Amino acid sequence: MSALIEIDRLTKRFGTFTAVDNVSFQVARGEVLGFLGPNGAGKSTTMKMLAGFVTPSAGAARICGEDVVARPVEAKRQLGYLPEGAPTYPEMTVQSFLGFVARIRGYRGGEERERVAHAMRLTTLEGVRLQPIETLSKGFKRRVGLAQALLHDPPVLVLDEPTDGLDPNQKHEVRRLIGQMAPSKAIIISTHILEEVSAICTRAIIIARGRLLADATPAELARRGPSLDAVFRELTLSQEAP
């Protein structure tokens, strides 16, 4: 399997603080990678560097072979990114915001309308398509963010806490959607919930204090402990042991 996502010794320093420390991994087509870690572990910073929103201090990130620093436009064409907080333009309606995103992506006329309609169907937003985004619940706002990431059907998806704020039924629908898309894409999902990884991921990475602690299947991680906190404690102790 050829890698669609390549992270090579990626490092990010903010002054004297190292948020991400020499992290390397790859994700191939058909893989759903769970990116786990406690709050402040470096998950979001790594994803922001991969998405081209934060410049690395060292190392490289590539999407479909395109370096995100040297060739940012080409790399971002291949990427669907749901960032932390799912920022939007709150005064716009769902439909107008997605139309705006479609036009940025280069779609016009009938193709623009079809892309928007398809993204809303995937994320079950038709019922609120004419509402201003600022009037929506946190869960619906998250689904708008997911819809804009899926709109251009990219081969790579980077999703930061995609089910945050969703009720159990909505979480199930998002997980089902990710499972349907998985065979044709490389997907990274950031989360702090081990159960989420077991439900939808084929592989999991744990990061803490900016460093990679583990790269395993969800079943292998689950054998280490019933929760992410338990797994994290065991991995940390095993690294610190003489």
Backbone torsions as a table, in degrees:
resi	resn	phi	psi	omega
1	MET	NA	128.4	177.6
2	SER	-82.8	142.4	-177.4
3	ALA	-78.7	130.0	173.1
4	LEU	-92.9	-22.9	176.0
5	ILE	-121.0	128.3	178.1
6	GLU	-130.4	118.8	175.6
7	ILE	-112.2	119.1	-172.1
8	ASP	-125.1	102.2	177.1
9	ARG	51.7	43.2	-176.1
10	LEU	-72.0	132.4	-177.7
11	THR	-138.7	140.3	173.7
12	LYS	-137.5	123.2	177.4
13	ARG	-114.7	137.8	171.7
14	PHE	-115.2	96.6	-173.5
15	GLY	65.2	-123.5	179.6
16	THR	-90.5	-4.5	-178.5
17	PHE	-93.2	127.7	177.5
18	THR	-99.5	108.3	-177.4
19	ALA	-81.8	-35.7	177.8
20	VAL	-133.2	129.1	-167.9
21	ASP	-125.2	93.6	170.0
22	ASN	58.8	50.3	-177.4
23	VAL	-91.1	133.5	178.0
24	SER	-136.6	134.4	170.6
25	PHE	-169.1	166.6	177.7
26	GLN	-131.8	154.7	176.1
27	VAL	-132.4	124.8	-177.5
28	ALA	-95.0	164.4	173.2
29	ARG	-58.1	135.4	-178.8
30	GLY	93.6	-8.9	179.0
31	GLU	-95.8	140.0	169.7
32	VAL	-115.8	108.2	-174.9
33	LEU	-97.6	121.2	171.9
34	GLY	-84.3	125.4	-177.7
35	PHE	-108.4	101.5	-169.9
36	LEU	-109.5	157.7	175.2
37	GLY	164.3	158.0	176.5
38	PRO	-67.0	167.3	176.6
39	ASN	-57.7	135.7	-179.7
40	GLY	83.0	10.1	-176.1
41	ALA	-75.9	-21.6	-176.8
42	GLY	114.6	6.3	-177.8
43	LYS	-62.2	-55.8	-175.9
44	SER	-64.7	-37.0	178.8
45	THR	-63.8	-41.6	177.2
46	THR	-61.4	-44.0	-178.6
47	MET	-67.6	-36.9	177.0
48	LYS	-65.7	-36.2	175.6
49	MET	-67.2	-42.1	177.5
50	LEU	-62.0	-36.8	-178.9
51	ALA	-82.2	-5.6	177.8
52	GLY	85.3	13.8	-179.7
53	PHE	-91.9	-19.3	177.2
54	VAL	-130.8	133.1	-178.8
55	THR	-84.2	128.9	179.3
56	PRO	-65.1	149.3	170.8
57	SER	-77.6	-29.1	178.0
58	ALA	-160.6	162.7	179.3
59	GLY	85.3	-173.3	-174.7
60	ALA	-145.7	154.8	173.2
61	ALA	-133.8	135.7	-179.1
62	ARG	-131.7	140.1	175.7
63	ILE	-118.7	118.0	-177.3
64	CYS	52.5	38.7	178.1
65	GLY	83.7	-6.0	-178.2
66	GLU	-95.6	123.2	179.0
67	ASP	-68.6	129.1	-173.5
68	VAL	-71.7	-18.1	177.0
69	VAL	-93.9	-46.9	-176.5
70	ALA	-74.8	-33.6	-177.5
71	ARG	-134.7	66.2	-171.8
72	PRO	-65.1	-39.6	-177.8
73	VAL	-66.5	-45.2	-179.5
74	GLU	-62.9	-39.8	179.3
75	ALA	-66.0	-43.4	-175.8
76	LYS	-70.9	-22.3	175.0
77	ARG	-62.9	-26.5	-176.5
78	GLN	-93.5	2.6	-169.1
79	LEU	-118.7	136.6	164.9
80	GLY	-112.0	122.3	-171.2
81	TYR	-124.9	122.7	171.1
82	LEU	-106.8	102.4	-176.0
83	PRO	-80.5	169.7	174.8
84	GLU	-58.4	128.1	179.0
85	GLY	86.1	-10.9	178.2
86	ALA	46.4	60.4	-177.4
87	PRO	-63.7	140.6	178.4
88	THR	-140.7	-170.5	169.0
89	TYR	-101.4	101.4	-167.3
90	PRO	-63.0	-25.5	-178.2
91	GLU	-78.9	-14.4	179.8
92	MET	-80.9	151.7	172.0
93	THR	-74.9	164.9	179.0
94	VAL	-57.6	-47.1	-176.9
95	GLN	-65.7	-42.5	-178.4
96	SER	-70.0	-35.8	177.5
97	PHE	-64.6	-46.2	179.6
98	LEU	-66.5	-33.3	174.3
99	GLY	-64.6	-39.7	176.3
100	PHE	-61.2	-45.3	177.9
101	VAL	-62.2	-41.8	179.9
102	ALA	-61.8	-41.3	-179.8
103	ARG	-67.3	-38.1	175.2
104	ILE	-59.4	-37.1	-179.9
105	ARG	-76.5	-5.1	175.2
106	GLY	99.4	8.3	-179.6
107	TYR	-90.4	145.1	-179.5
108	ARG	-140.2	158.2	171.5
109	GLY	59.7	-134.0	-176.5
110	GLY	-63.0	-35.8	179.4
111	GLU	-66.0	-39.6	176.3
112	GLU	-59.9	-47.7	-178.1
113	ARG	-62.8	-40.1	-179.4
114	GLU	-68.1	-40.7	178.3
115	ARG	-61.3	-44.1	-179.9
116	VAL	-64.8	-46.2	-178.5
117	ALA	-62.6	-40.7	-179.3
118	HIS	-66.6	-42.1	179.0
119	ALA	-63.5	-38.5	178.5
120	MET	-69.1	-37.1	176.8
121	ARG	-63.7	-43.9	-178.5
122	LEU	-59.6	-36.2	-174.4
123	THR	-106.4	9.7	176.2
124	THR	54.6	54.9	-179.1
125	LEU	-111.0	2.6	-175.3
126	GLU	-57.8	-35.6	-176.4
127	GLY	-69.4	-17.4	-179.3
128	VAL	-120.7	18.5	-171.7
129	ARG	-62.0	-26.0	-178.2
130	LEU	-100.8	5.5	178.6
131	GLN	-87.1	142.6	170.6
132	PRO	-60.8	140.1	-176.4
133	ILE	-61.1	-33.2	-178.3
134	GLU	-64.9	-17.2	180.0
135	THR	-90.4	-4.6	-175.0
136	LEU	-84.9	158.3	173.9
137	SER	-70.6	167.2	179.1
138	LYS	-58.7	-40.0	179.9
139	GLY	-63.6	-43.4	178.6
140	PHE	-67.0	-38.2	177.4
141	LYS	-61.5	-37.9	178.0
142	ARG	-64.3	-37.7	179.5
143	ARG	-70.1	-31.9	173.8
144	VAL	-63.8	-43.5	177.0
145	GLY	-60.8	-40.2	177.6
146	LEU	-66.5	-39.5	179.9
147	ALA	-60.8	-42.2	179.9
148	GLN	-67.2	-29.7	178.5
149	ALA	-71.6	-29.7	-176.5
150	LEU	-92.0	-12.8	-167.5
151	LEU	-55.1	-40.4	-176.2
152	HIS	-97.3	12.2	176.4
153	ASP	51.1	57.6	-176.0
154	PRO	-76.0	156.3	177.2
155	PRO	-76.6	-16.3	-179.2
156	VAL	-124.0	131.8	175.2
157	LEU	-122.4	132.6	175.2
158	VAL	-123.3	109.8	-170.5
159	LEU	-120.5	114.0	-179.3
160	ASP	-93.2	108.7	-179.5
161	GLU	51.6	61.3	-173.7
162	PRO	-65.7	-22.2	-179.1
163	THR	-104.2	10.5	179.9
164	ASP	-61.4	126.6	177.6
165	GLY	85.9	-2.0	-179.5
166	LEU	-88.2	149.1	174.8
167	ASP	-78.6	170.1	-175.1
168	PRO	-55.2	-40.2	179.2
169	ASN	-66.1	-41.8	179.2
170	GLN	-65.8	-39.4	176.6
171	LYS	-60.0	-42.8	179.0
172	HIS	-61.1	-42.3	-179.4
173	GLU	-65.8	-41.1	178.9
174	VAL	-66.2	-42.1	178.1
175	ARG	-62.5	-40.8	178.5
176	ARG	-63.5	-41.5	179.4
177	LEU	-63.1	-44.3	178.6
178	ILE	-61.3	-41.2	177.9
179	GLY	-62.2	-38.1	178.6
180	GLN	-66.9	-37.2	-177.3
181	MET	-80.7	-21.7	-168.3
182	ALA	-54.3	-42.5	-174.7
183	PRO	-59.9	-26.8	-176.0
184	SER	-103.3	3.0	-174.2
185	LYS	-135.4	164.3	165.6
186	ALA	-105.6	125.1	-171.2
187	ILE	-128.0	132.5	170.7
188	ILE	-114.4	130.7	177.9
189	ILE	-123.0	118.4	175.7
190	SER	-87.1	134.9	178.4
191	THR	-159.2	164.6	172.1
192	HIS	-117.4	16.0	-176.3
193	ILE	-116.7	115.4	-178.9
194	LEU	-63.8	-35.0	179.1
195	GLU	-59.2	-37.7	179.9
196	GLU	-62.7	-41.9	179.9
197	VAL	-65.4	-43.5	179.6
198	SER	-61.5	-30.8	-176.2
199	ALA	-76.5	-34.0	-170.4
200	ILE	-133.2	-9.6	-172.1
201	CYS	-100.7	148.3	175.3
202	THR	-94.1	-13.8	-174.9
203	ARG	-157.7	154.9	-178.7
204	ALA	-141.4	143.0	174.2
205	ILE	-120.3	137.9	174.4
206	ILE	-113.2	130.5	178.2
207	ILE	-121.8	141.8	177.1
208	ALA	-151.4	137.9	-177.0
209	ARG	51.8	33.4	176.2
210	GLY	81.9	-0.6	-176.4
211	ARG	-116.3	148.2	178.8
212	LEU	-76.9	123.0	180.0
213	LEU	-101.8	-31.3	-175.1
214	ALA	-155.3	149.7	174.4
215	ASP	-141.4	104.2	-170.6
216	ALA	-153.0	176.6	173.0
217	THR	-78.9	157.2	176.8
218	PRO	-56.6	-36.7	179.9
219	ALA	-64.0	-40.4	178.9
220	GLU	-64.1	-40.2	178.1
221	LEU	-67.9	-40.1	-178.3
222	ALA	-62.5	-31.0	178.6
223	ARG	-67.5	-21.2	179.8
224	ARG	-78.7	-24.1	-179.1
225	GLY	176.8	161.8	-176.1
226	PRO	-78.1	-12.0	-176.9
227	SER	-142.9	163.8	177.4
228	LEU	-60.9	-38.5	179.3
229	ASP	-60.3	-41.4	-179.9
230	ALA	-66.6	-43.5	178.8
231	VAL	-62.5	-44.8	-179.3
232	PHE	-60.3	-43.8	179.7
233	ARG	-62.3	-43.2	-179.2
234	GLU	-64.5	-44.2	-179.5
235	LEU	-64.3	-41.0	180.0
236	THR	-64.1	-44.2	179.9
237	LEU	-64.9	-39.1	-178.7
238	SER	-67.3	-31.9	177.8
239	GLN	-74.2	-32.4	-176.5
240	GLU	-85.0	-13.7	-178.6
241	ALA	-67.0	145.2	-179.1
242	PRO	-69.2	NA	NA
